[in-house]
Amino acid sequence: MHGIDTLERLLARTWPGLEQDHLGDWLLRAGHGWTGRANSALAVGDPGPSREEALDRVAAWYAARGLPPRVHVPLPLSGSDAAGEALLAACAARGWAAGPWTWVMTRDVGAGPADRPGPAASGLDLEWDDAPGDDWVSLVRGGSLPEHGRAILAAAGASRVALQVEVANKGAVALYRKLGYAEHHRYTYCAG
């Protein structure tokens, strides 16, 4: 199984900001404010400077783009709930509010109910992109694969699938569990 830092970096490549920069290992993303994923600092790894200085630089980077600062905080962060909780506390001390929690759920491509004939998921388009790489695929909309979808993904070299769903969306979480997904980790955004 991939670690949280690795999976978060892979998922960031599937929904990038229009503009991206690095602060040490952190990934700063801006996309005109449209989504959290494309408009937040992905706080995985070492930012280089101290946590407080890193948050100052995040605030300045987003202010220069006319955006509020937003930090994407996965838990556990770098293998430690304490590190993530400390980052959440530092954000809260600045008045940056944490938003709803989101699960990153994963499964093996072959897990879940067997492929069977039936209507394909309405409006679901598979898009192949060599850039994300490794053996992951990310589902952006819809948690089930269309007819023969798992076979297609396996033939393309994917062995794991990941999706993101708000923790409060109990119906969707229950559905994804029935489809073979399990909670890998969770994240929130702290926004100023």
N, C-alpha and C positions, 0 to 999 in steps of 0.2 A: 504494500500500500504506500502511496506517496505521502510525504509529510505535508503538513498544512502550508508551510511556506511555499513549497514547490507547487502544490495544487493551486494556491491563490495566484501565483505568478502565471501559471498556465491559463487560468480563467481570465486573468487580466488581458491576456493576448487575444481572447475571443471577443472582448468588448472594450477596445482601447479608447482612450481619449483622442481627440483630434490633435491635441498637442500633448507631448509627454516629455518629462525630464526626470532626472534621478537626483535624489538627496541620499548619498551613500547607497544602501540597498533599497531604500524606499522609492516607490514609483509615484511621481506626481503626474496627475492626468487632468486635462481640462477639455471640455467638449461643449462650451457655451451653456453650461448649467442644466442640460437636459436630463441626465440620469446620475444617480449616485456613483455607479460603477465607473462612468467615464469622467467624473468630476470630483475625484477624491484622491488623497494620498494613501496609497496602499502601504500600510505600516508593517512590513515583514522584513526581518533582518535588521542590520545595524544602520541607522541613518548617518552615522559618522559623528556629528556633534552630540552634545548631551541632549536628553529628551526635551528639555525646555528650549534649548536653542533650535532644535529640529522643528518644534512646533512654531517658534517665531518665524523660521524660514518658510514653513508651510503657509502660515498666515500671510506673509509678504508675497509669496508666489501667487496665491489665489487673489489677493487684493490687486496685484498688478494686472490681473485679467478680469477685474470687475466681478469676481466670484467670492462667495463666503468660503472660509476655510472649512474643509471637510476631510476627516481622517477615517479610513476604512480599517477597522480594528477586528481582526479575527481572534477567536479564543479557542484553545489556548494559543497564545502568541509565542512563537519560537519555542514551543514545547512547554510553556509555563503559564498557568492561569495568573500567577502573581505578576508577571511582566505585562500581560494584557490588562489586568485590573489597575496596575500602576499607570499605564497609558490612559485608560479611561478616566482615572482620578485626575491626571494632569490636564486632560481636556475639560473635565467638569470644572476644575479650578479656574479655567479661562472663560467659563460660561458657555462652553460648547456642549450642547445637549446631545445625548445619545438617542438615536432613533430606534425603531423596531428591530428586533433580532431576526436574522435570516439564517436558515440552515443551508449548508452545502451538503447535499446528499449524493451518495455515490453507489454504484453497483458494477458488477462485471457485466460486460455486453451480453453474455449468455444467461444472466440471472433473470428471474421473474417468470411470468406466465409464458408458455411456449408460443411462438409465432403461429398464428392460425389465420385461415382465410377470413376476410371480413373487410368492412370499409376502412380505408386508410384515414388517419387523423386529418380532419378538415383543416386546410390552410397550413399544414406542416411542410416546410421545404427543407431538404437536406442541402447544406452548402458545404463544399469541401474547400479547405484552405490549408495549404502546406505549412503556413507560418506557425500555427500553434505547436505542431510537432508532437513528439513523444507518442504515447499510446492512449491519449485521452480524447474524448469528444465531449463537448459541452452542449446541453440542450438549452436553448434560449427561450423557446416557447413550446409548452407541451411536455409532459413527462413520460409519454409512452411513444414507442417507435412505431411507424407505420408497418403494414404487412411486409414481412421479410427484412425489416429494417436492421435487425441485429445481424443477420447474415451479411448484409451490405457493409455494415460497420466493421465486422470481423474481417471481411475480405480486404477492407481498406487498412487493416492493421490496428484498429482500435480494440483495446481489451477492457477498458473501463469507461464509464459514462458518469458525468457529474451534472447536477442541476442545482439551482438556488431557489428557495421558496421561503417566504416569511414564516417564522415560527408560529405566529398567530393564525395562519391559514390552516386550521386543523383538518379540514376536509381534504385539501391538497396533500398535506403531509401523510394522512392516512392512505390516500390513494397511492402515493409514491411508495409507501412501505409495502402495500399489496403488490406493487410492480417490482419489488425486490430491492428498492433503495434503502440505504441506512444512513443515519446521520454521521457525517465525517467530522464536521466542526461547525461552529456558528460564527457570525460576525455582525457588527453593527457599524453605523456611521456616526461619528461625533461631528456636529456642525456648529459653526459660530454664526 
